[in-house]
């Protein structure tokens, strides 16, 4: 991917990753729209930590800190995997990053309704942000676009991963075939 030399991935690892991904998709489709309890409760912790960290530097930007916190952790993991040449790690982090979009879209779509329970009973981040930008009336439209981006981002990295595996396997088989052909021409 992008000309980078990745650590080799064993076929068994592709199988385990695929099974985990299938389980993740099953959970995602079976759970309340945009919220997988085991994953999104962790994301909620990162969200709240983001408010604290960003709020430490700026009261005005503190509202954005939750969403930033939610997205920073998967990005850090993706960068770590990239630096260590671990493609499965990068793929998983990308899926996690974009899974957050579904949760963010759910929260954003609630900006006018204000029906979702809030941690600590504070202000609704997306109500505040969209009101500040004077686009609160577009909360559900923007959320729907974010939801589409989230789904594409959840599916695309895995498709790319397995397409790369097929391509590399075919290329390896082809190079073995050429090596066998050239070696047979050298034999008397």
PENORRA-V921460 format. One record per run of one state. SS is the DSSP state (2 for helix, 1 for strand, 0 for the rest). FROM is the first residue (numbers start at 1). LEN is the number of residues. If there is no record, write none. Layout:
ss from len
SS FROM LEN
SS FROM LEN
This chain:
ss from len
0 1 10
2 11 20
0 31 6
2 37 21
0 58 4
2 62 22
0 84 3
2 87 23
0 110 9
2 119 3
0 122 3
2 125 8
0 133 3
2 136 51
0 187 2
